Amino acid sequence: MNIKIDINPDVSLDMFDLEIHLAKAIFEDLKKEIEDKVSGWVQKGVEEGYGGGYMHYGGDYSWDKNNEWVRVPLDMGSADEEVAFNELEKIILPYPVEQIRIGYDYPEDRYEMNEEEKQLLKELNDLKKTSS
């Protein structure tokens, strides 16, 4: 397979973020296709499992402003990660996927916050300063 899968060695696969980074920005129709493929992969993991164990959860998709990556929260449960991630790689191979990142912080340098998000982040940082 040709897709690089980068797993944070410090992450718990009980609850983590999966990011799919694309080689180029895509249009809305491909966004929907990728979401459908990943949702099908999660559904199979929940209902049938991977490697004898079952996934517990897949959350909502968050795309960056340029449609160059998508992030989704997951819980691998007792699923075999190697089997599951190999299956995911096969499913998304036809798309312009450059890398899959597992369990890393949100790539803020590629994400543009709207004004409401900026205000909330400022308020959160102010709270942190006052509580220290």
C-alpha positions as CSV (number, residue, x, y, z in Angstrom):
1,M,0.0,0.0,0.0
2,N,1.1,3.6,-0.6
3,I,-0.5,5.6,2.2
4,K,1.7,6.5,5.2
5,I,0.0,5.7,8.5
6,D,1.5,7.7,11.4
7,I,0.3,6.5,14.9
8,N,1.2,8.6,17.9
9,P,3.0,6.2,20.2
10,D,1.6,8.0,23.3
11,V,-2.1,7.8,22.2
12,S,-4.7,5.5,23.7
13,L,-6.8,4.0,21.0
14,D,-9.8,4.0,23.3
15,M,-10.6,7.5,22.2
16,F,-8.5,9.4,19.7
17,D,-8.6,11.6,16.5
18,L,-8.1,10.1,13.1
19,E,-6.9,12.5,10.5
20,I,-6.9,11.8,6.7
21,H,-4.5,14.2,4.9
22,L,-5.1,14.6,1.2
23,A,-2.5,15.4,-1.5
24,K,-4.7,18.2,-2.8
25,A,-7.9,20.0,-2.0
26,I,-11.1,18.2,-3.1
27,F,-14.6,19.2,-4.0
28,E,-17.8,18.6,-2.0
29,D,-18.7,15.4,-3.9
30,L,-15.4,13.7,-2.9
31,K,-15.8,14.9,0.7
32,K,-19.1,13.0,0.9
33,E,-17.6,9.9,-0.7
34,I,-14.7,9.8,1.7
35,E,-17.0,10.3,4.7
36,D,-19.2,7.5,3.4
37,K,-16.3,5.2,3.0
38,V,-14.9,5.9,6.4
39,S,-18.4,5.7,8.0
40,G,-18.8,2.3,6.3
41,W,-15.5,1.2,7.8
42,V,-16.5,2.3,11.2
43,Q,-20.0,0.7,10.9
44,K,-18.3,-2.6,10.0
45,G,-16.0,-2.3,13.0
46,V,-18.9,-1.7,15.3
47,E,-21.2,-4.4,13.9
48,E,-18.8,-7.1,12.6
49,G,-15.5,-6.1,14.2
50,Y,-11.9,-6.4,13.0
51,G,-9.6,-9.2,14.0
52,G,-12.1,-10.6,16.6
53,G,-12.8,-7.3,18.4
54,Y,-15.2,-4.5,17.9
55,M,-15.0,-0.8,17.5
56,H,-17.1,1.3,19.9
57,Y,-17.6,4.7,18.3
58,G,-17.1,7.0,15.3
59,G,-17.9,10.7,15.6
60,D,-18.6,13.7,13.3
61,Y,-16.3,14.8,10.6
62,S,-14.4,18.1,10.7
63,W,-12.8,19.4,7.5
64,D,-10.2,22.1,7.2
65,K,-11.1,25.3,5.4
66,N,-9.4,24.1,2.1
67,N,-10.8,20.5,2.2
68,E,-7.2,19.2,2.4
69,W,-7.8,17.1,5.5
70,V,-10.6,15.6,7.6
71,R,-10.6,14.7,11.3
72,V,-12.9,12.2,13.0
73,P,-12.9,11.0,16.6
74,L,-12.9,7.2,17.1
75,D,-12.8,4.6,19.7
76,M,-11.2,1.3,18.6
77,G,-12.6,-0.6,21.5
78,S,-11.3,-4.2,21.3
79,A,-10.8,-4.2,17.5
80,D,-7.4,-5.3,16.2
81,E,-5.9,-2.0,15.1
82,E,-3.6,-3.5,12.5
83,V,-6.4,-5.3,10.8
84,A,-8.7,-2.3,11.0
85,F,-6.2,0.3,9.7
86,N,-5.1,-2.0,6.9
87,E,-8.8,-2.3,5.9
88,L,-9.2,1.5,6.1
89,E,-6.1,2.0,3.9
90,K,-7.6,-0.3,1.2
91,I,-10.9,1.6,1.3
92,I,-9.5,5.0,0.8
93,L,-6.6,4.1,-1.5
94,P,-8.5,5.3,-4.6
95,Y,-8.7,8.9,-3.2
96,P,-5.8,11.4,-3.2
97,V,-4.8,10.5,0.4
98,E,-1.2,11.4,1.4
99,Q,-1.2,10.3,5.0
100,I,-3.3,9.0,7.9
101,R,-2.5,10.5,11.3
102,I,-3.7,8.8,14.4
103,G,-3.8,10.4,17.9
104,Y,-2.2,13.7,17.2
105,D,-3.3,17.2,18.2
106,Y,-5.4,19.2,15.8
107,P,-3.2,20.7,13.1
108,E,-4.0,24.3,14.0
109,D,-1.5,25.7,11.5
110,R,-3.8,24.5,8.7
111,Y,-7.1,25.4,10.3
112,E,-8.6,28.9,10.2
113,M,-10.9,29.6,13.2
114,N,-14.0,31.7,12.7
115,E,-14.5,34.7,15.0
116,E,-16.7,32.8,17.5
117,E,-14.0,30.1,17.8
118,K,-11.3,32.8,18.2
119,Q,-13.3,34.4,21.0
120,L,-13.9,31.1,22.8
121,L,-10.1,30.3,22.6
122,K,-9.3,33.7,24.0
123,E,-11.7,33.3,26.8
124,L,-10.3,29.8,27.6
125,N,-6.8,31.1,27.6
126,D,-7.8,34.0,29.9
127,L,-9.4,31.5,32.3
128,K,-6.3,29.4,32.3
129,K,-4.2,32.5,33.2
130,T,-6.5,33.5,36.1
131,S,-6.6,30.0,37.5
132,S,-2.8,29.6,37.6
